[in-house]
Amino acid sequence: MTTSVRGRGRNSRSAGLGRGVHMKVVVDLTRCQGYAQCAFAAPDVFVMQGDEALLYDTDPDDAQREKIVRAAAACPVQAIFLDRDDTRDDTRIRKPAPETHVAAPGPGEAFKRTGHIVIVGASLAGLRAARTLRQEGFTGSLTVIGDEPHAPYDRPPLSKQVLMGQVPARRTGLPRRDELDAHWRFGVAATGLDLSGKQVLLADGAKVGFDRLLIATGVRARPWPNEAEAALDGLFALHTPEDAEGLRQRLAARPGRVLVIGAGFTGCEVASACRELDLQVTVLDRGPAPLAGALGAVIGGVAAQMQRDNGVDLRCGVRVESLEGDDSGRLRRARLSDGSTLDVEVALAALGSIRNVEWLEGSGLAAGAWGVACDTGCRAVDVNGLVTDDVFVAGDVARCPHPVYDYQYLALEHWGNAVAQAGIAAHNMISAQSERWPHLALPEFWSTQFGTEIKSVGVPTHADHVVIAQGSVAERRFVAVYGYRGRITAAVAFNQAKWLEFYAGLIDRAAPFPPSFRTVDQSTDGHPVAAEVPERPTPQATVVVTGHGPSERRATLVRRTYL
Ligand SMILES: Cc1cc2nc3c(=O)[nH]c(=O)nc-3n(C[C@H](O)[C@H](O)[C@H](O)COP(=O)(O)OP(=O)(O)OC[C@H]3O[C@@H](n4cnc5c(N)ncnc54)[C@H](O)[C@@H]3O)c2cc1C
């Protein structure tokens, strides 16, 4: 299946991976440190790309089972999870502390036995929350509502293995859904929330009552802004298996040139997949460098060089003015803001995302373009800023304050955050107030591009300076450390993931920046420089407050938030 080297994928797929009984595999790549033990144990399933990036078959043939089980056992950081392997705990959440005394069952215990929990959003966060609820002893009724027709699946392979033709788009299902005792309702959207009546309204007219609700509706791809151009055949977004399959087919037809509009993580990964397939690709971004929005322009500059070294035609500071098609509606050309034109048959609009909050309009929750606000216990905040007791939020749709980052509300679109936050939300949904946990995990993410594993811990945009602390930029094997007002706030590793745990400890302890410790691979690359992170956008005026005196003053959300 998976392979790093151009052209090897199809061969290794045919080398013994038939499609009989399906075994699902998911690797927590936030946790993976590139030890490659799995690639030794099951080389047809796990393949290293470059030094540290791991690609794997999400749905290998059952004939590989024994090797895969051995690979999972050999993983030094225990990051591999399989269907029907119940011997391990794959959440990072802490286990409940051992009981020191036996309390009489209170109202919380009764809820755990007979309560009714509804989860809206049947993807990574929704599934993880459902599992945690059952693992922690919730035996009441559990309903999971998802608007997609599919059972929960993993999105990261869509921009990597799937585009390279190594894993079919519909074979990235997340393990273990079948084992969960829950009422799954796929293919039906929640359209409204009646907070006081404790009901979720569905598109098919049904109303589903709940005692406690988890909102895990994530994000969707931001569409191309011009509707007529958006309809051109050949223009894609990338968020679902359908998107990935459509784009994969067009790439497999070997277009003359692919245009990627937007050099965020998705755009960069698609450019990387194109080069793996030996396709010509142009990447456009209106910013100064790829990934500059997430990592700042200094490390973005390193990503830019990496793209150019791998044959990408990268153009920064340039926008697409318009897309043009032929008489049959097929994409043919892009007109750019620098006056040039590009002949293209296939383009990806990688313009970021929109949070799925429209269904909450009028519900009284603080839900808008920024996401659904919650406290660190994952309890949703209402429009007046009061926390609710029975509505929780997790995953990409959530916006949660983080004490390490000046209590700023962070909206994160990272796999690891969805898993960790869903675990905390689920635990808190069935726990008494005194036993609830705060979601204080440091943000972490990974991205696999051009054979390089880019990983981050902390918030790189919460920085005024950055320094290459270890390794060598020229070799693309380094750790960049970010600081804000003299303390370390983030670290980004290119093929140096093993160090990130160390830096996470420094961030937790608010260690001084620039770092002063010595390492064997101390960088000679320099001194701290301005991080060149994007300015935070000024929030739009979307709330009006009316009334005098504490009993009267109330906030109202203004509708124009949904842009
Ligand atoms: C192509 C791609 C590649 C990625 N690669 C990486 C990576 O390399 N590393 C990384 O850290 N992260 C990556 N991510 C991000 C990661 O996949 C997300 O952080 C994760 O999927 C978030 O899970 P979630 O459950 O919160 O949201 P989602 O996965 O967005 O799921 C939300 C679900 O709710 C459903 N929904 C929405 N509205 C409603 C409604 N009204 N009623 C019912 N259901 C509704 C949606 O259809 C969806 O099924 C990638 C994402 C994409 C799209």
The ligand as a MOL file (V3000), in Angstrom:
LIG
                    3D

  0  0  0     0  0            999 V3000
M  V30 BEGIN CTAB
M  V30 COUNTS 53 58 0 0 0
M  V30 BEGIN ATOM
M  V30 1 C -8.0470 16.9690 4.1920 0
M  V30 2 C -7.7450 17.1400 5.6600 0
M  V30 3 C -6.4800 16.7960 6.1480 0
M  V30 4 C -6.1780 16.9570 7.5060 0
M  V30 5 N -4.9270 16.6380 7.9610 0
M  V30 6 C -4.5980 16.8480 9.2500 0
M  V30 7 C -3.2910 16.5820 9.7260 0
M  V30 8 O -2.4150 16.1450 8.9680 0
M  V30 9 N -3.0120 16.8220 11.0410 0
M  V30 10 C -3.9590 17.3200 11.9120 0
M  V30 11 O -3.6520 17.5440 13.1140 0
M  V30 12 N -5.2210 17.5660 11.4880 0
M  V30 13 C -5.5580 17.3540 10.1880 0
M  V30 14 N -6.8310 17.6220 9.7480 0
M  V30 15 C -7.8280 18.1600 10.7020 0
M  V30 16 C -8.5840 17.0420 11.4240 0
M  V30 17 O -9.0660 16.0960 10.5050 0
M  V30 18 C -9.7340 17.6860 12.1990 0
M  V30 19 O -9.1570 18.4430 13.2410 0
M  V30 20 C -10.7290 16.6760 12.7610 0
M  V30 21 O -11.3970 15.9960 11.7350 0
M  V30 22 C -11.7670 17.3980 13.6340 0
M  V30 23 O -12.7540 16.5050 14.0390 0
M  V30 24 P -14.2310 17.0200 14.4450 0
M  V30 25 O -14.9710 15.8000 14.8090 0
M  V30 26 O -14.1250 18.1080 15.4340 0
M  V30 27 O -14.8170 17.7270 13.1510 0
M  V30 28 P -15.1550 17.1520 11.7170 0
M  V30 29 O -14.2110 16.0740 11.3510 0
M  V30 30 O -15.2330 18.3500 10.8200 0
M  V30 31 O -16.5880 16.5000 11.8710 0
M  V30 32 C -17.7570 17.2020 12.1290 0
M  V30 33 C -18.9140 16.3620 11.6440 0
M  V30 34 O -20.1440 17.0020 11.9750 0
M  V30 35 C -20.9850 16.9790 10.8340 0
M  V30 36 N -21.9820 18.0640 10.9190 0
M  V30 37 C -21.7970 19.3680 10.6520 0
M  V30 38 N -22.9340 20.0520 10.8300 0
M  V30 39 C -23.8680 19.1510 11.2150 0
M  V30 40 C -25.2360 19.2460 11.5440 0
M  V30 41 N -25.8870 20.4140 11.5320 0
M  V30 42 N -25.8990 18.1240 11.8850 0
M  V30 43 C -25.2610 16.9240 11.9150 0
M  V30 44 N -23.9540 16.7690 11.6100 0
M  V30 45 C -23.2660 17.8800 11.2730 0
M  V30 46 C -20.0060 17.1390 9.6920 0
M  V30 47 O -20.5610 16.7970 8.4410 0
M  V30 48 C -18.9100 16.1930 10.1380 0
M  V30 49 O -19.2140 14.8750 9.8050 0
M  V30 50 C -7.1670 17.4700 8.3910 0
M  V30 51 C -8.4450 17.8230 7.8950 0
M  V30 52 C -8.7180 17.6690 6.5510 0
M  V30 53 C -10.0860 18.0650 6.0170 0
M  V30 END ATOM
M  V30 BEGIN BOND
M  V30 1 1 1 2
M  V30 2 1 2 3
M  V30 3 2 2 52
M  V30 4 2 3 4
M  V30 5 1 4 5
M  V30 6 1 4 50
M  V30 7 2 5 6
M  V30 8 1 6 7
M  V30 9 1 6 13
M  V30 10 2 7 8
M  V30 11 1 7 9
M  V30 12 1 9 10
M  V30 13 2 10 11
M  V30 14 1 10 12
M  V30 15 2 12 13
M  V30 16 1 13 14
M  V30 17 1 14 15
M  V30 18 1 14 50
M  V30 19 1 15 16
M  V30 20 1 16 17
M  V30 21 1 16 18
M  V30 22 1 18 19
M  V30 23 1 18 20
M  V30 24 1 20 21
M  V30 25 1 20 22
M  V30 26 1 22 23
M  V30 27 1 23 24
M  V30 28 2 24 25
M  V30 29 1 24 26
M  V30 30 1 24 27
M  V30 31 1 27 28
M  V30 32 2 28 29
M  V30 33 1 28 30
M  V30 34 1 28 31
M  V30 35 1 31 32
M  V30 36 1 32 33
M  V30 37 1 33 34
M  V30 38 1 33 48
M  V30 39 1 34 35
M  V30 40 1 35 36
M  V30 41 1 35 46
M  V30 42 1 36 37
M  V30 43 1 36 45
M  V30 44 2 37 38
M  V30 45 1 38 39
M  V30 46 1 39 40
M  V30 47 2 39 45
M  V30 48 1 40 41
M  V30 49 2 40 42
M  V30 50 1 42 43
M  V30 51 2 43 44
M  V30 52 1 44 45
M  V30 53 1 46 47
M  V30 54 1 46 48
M  V30 55 1 48 49
M  V30 56 2 50 51
M  V30 57 1 51 52
M  V30 58 1 52 53
M  V30 END BOND
M  V30 END CTAB
M  END
